[in-house]
Amino acid sequence: MLCGSETWPTKREKESALSTADRRMVREISGMKLSDKVGCIKMRERLGLEDTMAVLQRNRLQWYGYDVL
């Protein structure tokens, strides 16, 4: 989903849309529904996934030459 994200010019609206799409995908992968009232953070922990915005920022920093782990 974030292929080539190092060079994306993003605005808050696009980041919000990306986060919304990511949350939907995480819910689909985990098999949870909104009615289950399980937060995205807990679902990510169960699946071993990182936050999309954190990965996006890390990709950008690595593109600019920073060593980020």
N, C-alpha and C positions, 0 to 999 in steps of 0.2 A: 504494500500500500504506500510505502514511503520511498519507492525507488526513484532516485534522482532528486530527492528532497533537499539536497545541499544547495541547490541553486533556485529553489522556488521563492518568488517574491510573495510573501503571505501577509495578509491583513487580518485583523481580529475576526472579521466575519468569516473568512475562509478557514481560519483556525477553529472557530466554533463549529462550522459545518464538518470539518475533518474529525473533530472530537465526537460529534454526534454520530457520524457514520461508524467510527471506531467502537463506540459504546454499543451500537446495534450489532456489530459483528461479534463483539465479545459475548453479548447475551445469546446470540445464535449459536456460537461455538460451545458455550457452557450449557446450553439447553435450559436456561432460566427464562422466566417471564417477568414482566414488570410486576405482576401480581404476587410474585414470590418475595418481593421486597428485600432483595439481596443487592447490596451496593456494588458498584463497578470495581471498587478497590478490592473487595473480598473476592470477586470473580477473577480479577487479574492475578491475585495471589494464588488462587487455586490452580489457574492455568499456567502460571509462571510467566506472565506477560508484563512488559514495561508500559508505562504511559506513553501515548503517541506523541504528545507535545515534548516530553523529555527526550525521546529518540530523535525527533525533528531538530531540536536545539543541539543535541550532541552531534548529529550529522553535519549541521552548519559549522559548528566549531571545528570539527575535524577537517572540513573542507578548507577552512582558513588557516590550518596548520597547527592547531592546538592539540596537545595530547590529552584526550579525555577518555576516561575509562568508566 
